[in-house]
Amino acid sequence: MDLKNNLILRAAKGESIERYPVWLMRQAGRILPEYRAVRASLGGFKELVETPEFAAEVTIQPVDILGVDAAIIFSDILVVPEAMGLEYQLIEKKGPWFEKTIKTEEDLKYAEFDFDVEDRLSYVLEAIKITSKALDGRVPLIGFAGAPWTIFCYMIEGHGSKTFSEARKMIYTNPKLAHELLSRITKVTIKYLKAQIKAGAHMVQVFDSWAGVLGTGQYAEFSLKYLEQIASAITEVPVTLFAKGAYSSLGAIAKLDCNTVGLDWNMDVAEARALVGETRTLQGNLDPCALYSSHAEVELLTNNLLDSFKSKRHIVNLGHGVYPDVDPEKVKTFIKTVKNYEIKY
Ligand code: CP3
């Protein structure tokens, strides 16, 4: 299907663009009252994730309401560990919760990798197909998955954590088991991303949300190694790698076979550009908290960010997912400011 707006794909590939494309991580869900209404009508988050027609509806809401240049499929990174054998729940105000976790070789029975991904995750693929049809080429659709390291953190720990010390403990006490699990997650993730592309995703993003808990050497061994396999395997569409807190590995991430490198808000754009070079697109990186300031301030901060770009190779986003209590009107100001900005390069 022909895309009416393919700005983000051109920016990812380093082609000419007439203005910077803009979208927000976690734009589907979280902030829109329209999302909460749909979720309430179905009972909860998981019901929504698993009901393709409704997942498609909330995927498209930010395109209609906020005017973003891309849609991201409404789902979660945790559908992958669930498909592998660890069921999760989302507990209100607490976050994800896994009843079972992986602690020993014996537990690898909950980490299946040789199954039909298209069958077990058919609800996500169906949501992509429905979304794609309903979008009718208005904007590209982004597919996604968690990075193996981030999924590993949840499979070991069973829930969120500030330190993920259980997951880090395993890389010291049983690195062999850690590598076995990471390679299983990688295999499933590659099949899953390819299935999303086949279903209609125009680009894919890999979220390494807990990259920041590892030191540089460990990041190379326990995360980059697997990101490399994913980036090399996905040849069909542009790939974005977003590793939150991985500043010291940014140069190494940019060397992988990806198009775009995501930046969190702690990273300085000029310094990041020096580390990444000119052959990759940068995505980010307004502080999500900037959207709590006044409309005038949001405009100013956004323009300051745009002024820090010294090339066309940028996709505008926040430095992490939009926070749940941000006023959607502030998000609109952010987006409008990006759209009105004239590129100088
Ligand atoms: O970007 C999008 O809008 C697409 C949908 C999306 C969700 N989760 C929906 C969701 C995406 C891309 C994710 C990715 C995700 N999920 C990550 C990586 C990105 C990041 O933020 O670092 C992580 C770590 C998760 C795991 C997860 N899922 C957590 C920690 C939580 C609970 C707290 C929260 O709101 O983030 C979830 C639940 C979740 N996933 C919600 C949404 C809209 C909130 C559910 C609700 O309240 O309705």
Residues whose N, C-alpha, C, O or C-beta is under 5 A from the ligand:
A	BS01	CP3	L24 M25 R26 Q27 A28 G29 R30 F45 I72 I73 F74 S75 D76 I77 G95 P96 F207 S209 G321
